[in-house]
């Protein structure tokens, strides 16, 4: 195990050097596609280190490396690869740290939007909705107000859910799929009503939580209030 730990450490150090070289080439020299050898070597080192960490059940270290690798690839404009590793990190975090998983998936949507890959972006926002909805459903089904004690986290999930719903509407419009867009608007409205009802039931915490409409841009609020 000690040898494996040392090997993972050396691989990480080597990978970090390759990342530094790749990022230097990008920032200082502006190479988007040339000289990809350094980034390729960095990925190989990190993937080998990740494999060792997973075999030794050091999952948190593997997640950290996946996230770091994705962030570096994003900075190198390698959006497709960055998306892949953001998703891998999010998959590990979804159960124990759903908020972190949502954050990583949102990073992935930046990459897919940069590629104008609207289909994948749509699927990623659906993942955000699924995770956020699952968390909020657990709160809604509780008979105790104690589940609302972590107000900041609850607000983040609310905002992620509403933002993802709204993003789906806009993505459908970009794809000229107006029927799908109408369905997304309906789902957004349904979630707004459900969340508002939940907040009214949790009266002991109601004053500290924002109204659902506060989580949306003003023009969207206007549309729903004047529908």
C-alpha positions as CSV (number, residue, x, y, z in Angstrom):
1,X,0.0,0.0,0.0
2,X,2.9,2.3,0.8
3,X,4.4,1.8,-2.6
4,X,1.0,2.5,-4.2
5,X,0.7,5.7,-2.2
6,X,4.2,6.8,-3.3
7,X,3.4,5.9,-6.9
8,X,0.2,7.9,-6.8
9,X,2.1,10.8,-5.3
10,X,4.8,10.8,-8.0
11,X,2.1,10.5,-10.7
12,X,0.3,13.5,-9.3
13,X,3.6,15.5,-9.2
14,X,4.3,14.6,-12.8
15,X,0.8,15.4,-13.9
16,X,1.0,18.8,-12.2
17,X,4.1,19.6,-14.1
18,X,2.5,18.7,-17.3
19,X,-0.6,20.7,-16.5
20,X,1.6,23.8,-15.7
21,X,3.3,23.4,-19.1
22,X,0.1,23.0,-20.9
23,X,-1.5,26.0,-19.2
24,X,1.6,28.1,-19.9
25,X,1.4,27.2,-23.6
26,X,-2.2,28.3,-23.6
27,X,-2.0,31.5,-21.6
28,X,1.4,32.8,-22.8
29,X,1.6,31.4,-26.3
30,X,-2.1,31.0,-27.1
31,X,-1.9,27.5,-28.4
32,X,-5.4,26.0,-28.5
33,X,-4.7,22.9,-30.6
34,X,-0.9,22.7,-31.0
35,X,1.4,20.9,-28.7
36,X,-1.2,18.8,-26.9
37,X,1.4,16.4,-25.7
38,X,1.7,18.0,-22.3
39,X,-2.1,17.9,-21.6
40,X,-2.3,14.3,-22.8
41,X,0.6,13.3,-20.5
42,X,-1.1,15.2,-17.6
43,X,-4.3,13.3,-18.2
44,X,-2.5,10.0,-18.3
45,X,-0.7,10.7,-15.0
46,X,-3.9,11.7,-13.3
47,X,-5.9,8.8,-14.6
48,X,-3.3,6.4,-13.3
49,X,-3.2,8.1,-9.9
50,X,-7.0,8.0,-9.8
51,X,-7.0,4.3,-10.5
52,X,-4.6,3.7,-7.6
53,X,-6.8,5.8,-5.2
54,X,-9.9,4.0,-6.2
55,X,-8.3,0.6,-5.7
56,X,-7.2,1.7,-2.2
57,X,-10.7,3.1,-1.6
58,X,-9.4,6.7,-1.3
59,X,-12.4,7.9,-3.3
60,X,-12.2,11.5,-2.0
61,X,-8.7,11.8,-3.5
62,X,-10.0,10.4,-6.8
63,X,-12.8,12.9,-6.9
64,X,-10.4,15.8,-6.2
65,X,-8.2,14.7,-9.1
66,X,-11.2,14.3,-11.5
67,X,-12.4,17.8,-10.5
68,X,-8.9,19.3,-10.9
69,X,-8.4,17.6,-14.3
70,X,-11.8,18.9,-15.5
71,X,-11.0,22.5,-14.4
72,X,-7.6,22.4,-16.2
73,X,-9.2,21.1,-19.4
74,X,-11.8,23.7,-19.2
75,X,-9.1,26.4,-19.0
76,X,-7.4,24.8,-22.0
77,X,-10.7,25.0,-24.0
78,X,-10.9,21.2,-24.2
79,X,-14.5,21.3,-23.3
80,X,-15.6,17.8,-24.4
81,X,-12.9,16.2,-22.1
82,X,-13.7,18.7,-19.3
83,X,-17.3,17.7,-19.4
84,X,-16.5,14.0,-19.2
85,X,-14.5,14.5,-16.0
86,X,-16.8,17.0,-14.4
87,X,-19.5,14.3,-14.8
88,X,-17.4,11.6,-13.4
89,X,-16.6,13.6,-10.3
90,X,-20.3,14.5,-9.9
91,X,-21.3,10.8,-10.1
92,X,-19.1,10.0,-7.1
93,X,-20.5,13.0,-5.1
94,X,-24.2,12.7,-5.9
95,X,-25.1,10.6,-2.9
96,X,-23.0,12.0,-0.1
97,X,-22.6,15.6,-1.3
98,X,-25.4,16.4,-3.8
99,X,-24.7,20.2,-3.6
100,X,-21.1,19.6,-4.8
101,X,-22.4,17.3,-7.5
102,X,-24.8,20.0,-8.7
103,X,-22.0,22.5,-8.8
104,X,-19.8,20.2,-10.9
105,X,-22.6,19.5,-13.3
106,X,-23.3,23.2,-13.7
107,X,-19.6,23.6,-14.6
108,X,-20.1,20.9,-17.2
109,X,-23.0,22.8,-18.8
110,X,-20.7,25.8,-19.3
111,X,-18.5,23.5,-21.4
112,X,-21.3,21.9,-23.4
113,X,-22.8,25.4,-24.1
114,X,-19.4,26.6,-25.4
115,X,-19.5,23.6,-27.8
116,X,-23.1,24.5,-28.7
117,X,-24.0,20.9,-27.7
118,X,-27.5,21.7,-26.7
119,X,-28.6,18.1,-26.5
120,X,-26.0,17.2,-23.9
121,X,-26.6,20.5,-22.1
122,X,-30.3,19.6,-21.8
123,X,-29.4,16.2,-20.3
124,X,-27.0,17.8,-17.8
125,X,-29.6,20.3,-16.6
126,X,-32.1,17.4,-16.2
127,X,-29.5,15.8,-13.9
128,X,-29.4,19.1,-11.8
129,X,-33.1,19.0,-11.6
130,X,-33.2,15.4,-10.6
131,X,-30.6,15.9,-7.8
132,X,-32.2,19.1,-6.5
133,X,-35.7,17.8,-6.7
134,X,-34.7,14.6,-4.8
135,X,-33.2,16.7,-2.0
136,X,-36.2,19.1,-1.8
137,X,-38.6,16.2,-1.9
138,X,-37.0,14.8,1.3
139,X,-37.6,18.1,2.9
140,X,-41.2,18.4,1.7
141,X,-42.0,14.9,3.0
142,X,-40.6,15.7,6.5
143,X,-43.0,16.5,9.3
144,X,-40.4,18.5,11.1
145,X,-39.2,22.0,10.6
146,X,-35.7,20.9,11.6
147,X,-34.9,19.9,8.0
148,X,-35.0,23.6,7.1
149,X,-32.3,24.5,9.6
150,X,-29.6,24.6,6.9
151,X,-31.2,27.5,5.2
152,X,-28.3,28.5,2.9
153,X,-28.1,25.0,1.5
154,X,-31.8,24.8,0.9
155,X,-31.7,28.2,-0.9
156,X,-28.9,26.9,-3.2
157,X,-30.9,23.8,-4.1
158,X,-34.0,26.0,-4.8
159,X,-31.9,28.3,-7.0
160,X,-30.3,25.4,-8.8
161,X,-33.6,23.8,-9.5
162,X,-35.2,27.0,-10.8
163,X,-32.2,28.0,-12.8
164,X,-32.0,24.6,-14.4
165,X,-35.7,24.7,-15.3
166,X,-35.4,28.1,-16.9
167,X,-32.3,27.0,-18.7
168,X,-34.2,24.1,-20.3
169,X,-36.7,26.6,-21.6
170,X,-34.0,28.7,-23.2
171,X,-32.2,25.6,-24.6
172,X,-35.4,24.4,-26.2
173,X,-35.8,27.8,-27.9
174,X,-32.3,27.6,-29.2
175,X,-33.1,24.2,-30.7
176,X,-36.4,25.7,-32.2
177,X,-38.2,23.0,-30.3
178,X,-41.1,25.1,-29.1
179,X,-43.3,22.2,-28.1
180,X,-40.6,21.0,-25.8
181,X,-40.2,24.5,-24.6
182,X,-43.8,24.8,-23.6
183,X,-43.5,21.6,-21.6
184,X,-40.4,23.0,-19.8
185,X,-42.3,26.1,-19.0
186,X,-45.2,24.0,-17.6
187,X,-42.7,22.1,-15.4
188,X,-41.1,25.3,-14.2
189,X,-44.5,26.6,-13.2
190,X,-45.4,23.4,-11.5
191,X,-42.2,23.5,-9.4
192,X,-42.8,27.1,-8.5
193,X,-46.2,26.3,-7.2
194,X,-44.9,23.2,-5.3
195,X,-42.1,25.1,-3.7
196,X,-44.3,28.0,-2.7
197,X,-46.7,25.5,-1.0
198,X,-43.8,23.9,0.8
199,X,-42.6,27.2,2.1
200,X,-46.0,28.1,3.4
201,X,-46.2,24.8,5.3
202,X,-42.8,25.4,6.9
203,X,-44.0,28.6,8.6
204,X,-41.3,28.6,11.3
205,X,-38.7,29.1,8.6
206,X,-40.7,31.0,6.1
207,X,-39.3,34.4,7.0
208,X,-35.7,33.4,6.4
209,X,-36.3,31.8,3.0
210,X,-36.7,33.8,-0.2
211,X,-40.0,33.7,-2.1
212,X,-39.6,31.3,-5.1
213,X,-40.1,34.1,-7.5
214,X,-37.0,35.9,-6.0
215,X,-34.9,33.1,-7.5
216,X,-35.9,34.0,-11.1
217,X,-35.1,36.9,-13.4
218,X,-37.6,39.8,-13.3
219,X,-38.9,39.1,-16.9
220,X,-39.8,35.5,-16.0
221,X,-41.6,36.6,-12.9
222,X,-43.6,39.1,-15.0
223,X,-44.6,36.3,-17.4
224,X,-45.9,34.0,-14.7
225,X,-47.7,36.8,-12.8
226,X,-49.4,38.0,-15.9
227,X,-50.2,34.7,-17.5
